Each structure stands twice: as structure tokens, then as C-alpha cells.
Amino acid sequence: MRDRTLQHDNPSHWPKDDMTPKAERARSGGQAARTAVEIVLDHAGYAIEGKPVLRDLSFAVAVDRLGVVGRNGSGKSTLARLVAGLIAPGEGSCRVNGLDLARDRKSAPREVGILFQNPDHQLIFPTVLEEMMFGLRQRGQSRSDAEAGARRVLANFGKDHWTDASVVSLSQGQKHLLCLMAVVAMAPRLLILDEPFAGLDAPTRTQLRRYLDLYDGAVLHISHDPADFAGYDAMFWLDQGQIRASGTPETVLAGYTKEMTRLGAEDDISDLAG
Ligand SMILES: Nc1ncnc2c1ncn2[C@@H]1O[C@H](COP(=O)(O)OP(=O)(O)OP(=O)(O)O)[C@@H](O)[C@H]1O
């Protein structure tokens, strides 16, 4: 495709100085524009136990809201981990803002934060404040700076009254919001969401989406729910470790939904991996 903000055929042709997001939209509650992040994969591949999970992926994007859909097992989480630098490609390369984060682990926390599906895998401290301070302390902030930073984010989210709350007393939706706030406190340029809202009820999802919308860094969002991509700049549909379609949410989701409906009439859930 020829959209200057999203190309998946030849990253080397993508103009390096084109960092302008397609839509510099006003944010809810403010007029500041979000900042786009550049993600470039060049013939990237990744295999697990000899089985290719991502295959020859090439794309270059510079958008502030990027969605990814795909069936179970299509490689979405692996792609998220690759972009976050948690794994290195077996072949090719993956760069975020020009950095190879799998090698440059020092820069990684500034560039990328990642939210997983299960908050219980992410939350390790007894109180909200301690949880919020942890990442900032890890980044070398003094105790008082980390506490001030954590309190600032809690206040921005209107959650000052959560400061001393015990984490185990929070509902599942509240735990998701705490994880989101803890990552936002780190202010990564790119926030990667790996289906973090799956399993939550509709009102909770809508509320979390609203908080997410306030984030002025870039977001790469993996989800099975088309509603999560409202207002997004661009999307990928991942299929068996390759990009099957890319473009605006409207075009990608139309093809994806049609194909998912067709597959729903079949019975490939019976098939075991070879
Ligand atoms: N630790 C592992 N060991 C073996 N195979 C794995 C492992 N992790 C992932 N895979 C395989 O890699 C493929 C892609 O997995 P991945 O989790 O990236 O897909 P996904 O699109 O995120 O799936 P889902 O929507 O179910 O979360 C799947 O076939 C999966 O079985």
C-alpha cells in the first residue's frame, strides 16, 4: 500500500523523515497531538522449537494508534514481544525509533512498555503506591522522586484515593487500570497492549479504553474486539505469522470479520499442530 504512514512491502523505501502521524487528533480533555512511533521490521522471522511463528515480516509504520488482529496462534503475542525487544528475531531485524531493543535493553523501558492479559502476572506489591513506584525505582529514580511520580499519575487518572489501597482488594477491572497506570507512569514512547481487556465486562472495557485514549504516547494494541480500534490510524491482520492485510481499521476489519464468520462455520478447532 502507498499510505506514507504504513507500508509493509519494502521498509527501505519508507522515508525516514516522515514521522508525522496521519491524524494529529485532539485528545479527550486536551488539544495536544500524540507522538508517533516508528516501528520497522525488515524480513523478520521467529521460530519456536523449530516451528516458524513469524515469517518474513516486513513493514514500516509511523502512527500513534496501531491495531493488530488475528486468530488464536497467528503470532500476535510473539510480534508484541519482538517489538518490545523481549525476544530477538531469528532472521531479519526489528527496530523501534531506530533502536534494536533486544540488544539495547537499557533504552527499552524508555521506548516501550507492555501490558499483558492477566494483571495478576504483573502486580507484585501489596499496595497501589508501591506497585506504581516499582518501575520508576527500577529506572533509577530516588524513592521520593518515584513516589512523587506515582502520586502524579494517580492524580491525573483521578485515583488519588487509591494510593494506600491494598492490591488484592481491587476488582479485576481495577487491577487492569492499575497495570495501565503503572506502565503510563514509566511514560514509554510506545505502549504495547497484548489483549489486556479480554475477559472484562463491556462497561469496564469502555472505561479502560477512555483512560487509554488519554495516553499521549503511541499504542500498539492487540485485540479480538473491533471496538478497541475505533479512531485508530492503521491496522494489521496477522495470519499464520504473516501479514494478510493492512490499512485502515475499516478496511482491515471488514475483510477480517468476513473471514472469521466463514471460518466459524468450519471445524478447524479439531486440527492438531503437525
Ligand atoms: N512457549 C511456546 N512453546 C511452543 N509453542 C509456542 C510457545 N509460544 C507460542 N507458541 C506457538 O506459537 C504460535 C503463535 O503464538 P502466539 O502466542 O504468538 O499467538 P497469538 O496470535 O498471540 O495467539 P492467541 O490469540 O491465542 O493469544 C502458536 O502456534 C503457539 O502455539
The ligand as a Gaussian input file, in Angstrom:
#p B3LYP/6-31G(d) Opt

LIG

0 1
 N        6.387000     -21.332000      24.523000
 C        5.908000     -21.876000      23.410000
 N        6.182000     -23.154000      23.087000
 C        5.721000     -23.709000      21.949000
 N        4.946000     -23.066000      21.052000
 C        4.632000     -21.795000      21.326000
 C        5.088000     -21.125000      22.507000
 N        4.621000     -19.851000      22.486000
 C        3.893000     -19.730000      21.349000
 N        3.901000     -20.892000      20.660000
 C        3.228000     -21.137000      19.391000
 O        3.483000     -20.030000      18.534000
 C        2.316000     -19.722000      17.774000
 C        1.984000     -18.239000      17.943000
 O        1.697000     -17.988000      19.303000
 P        1.264000     -16.534000      19.806000
 O        1.024000     -16.652000      21.278000
 O        2.237000     -15.544000      19.330000
 O       -0.098000     -16.355000      19.019000
 P       -1.309000     -15.347000      19.307000
 O       -1.768000     -14.886000      17.963000
 O       -0.924000     -14.331000      20.299000
 O       -2.397000     -16.317000      19.927000
 P       -3.603000     -16.010000      20.953000
 O       -4.597000     -15.148000      20.239000
 O       -4.136000     -17.374000      21.232000
 O       -3.009000     -15.359000      22.180000
 C        1.206000     -20.638000      18.255000
 O        1.090000     -21.712000      17.338000
 C        1.719000     -21.160000      19.577000
 O        1.266000     -22.469000      19.793000

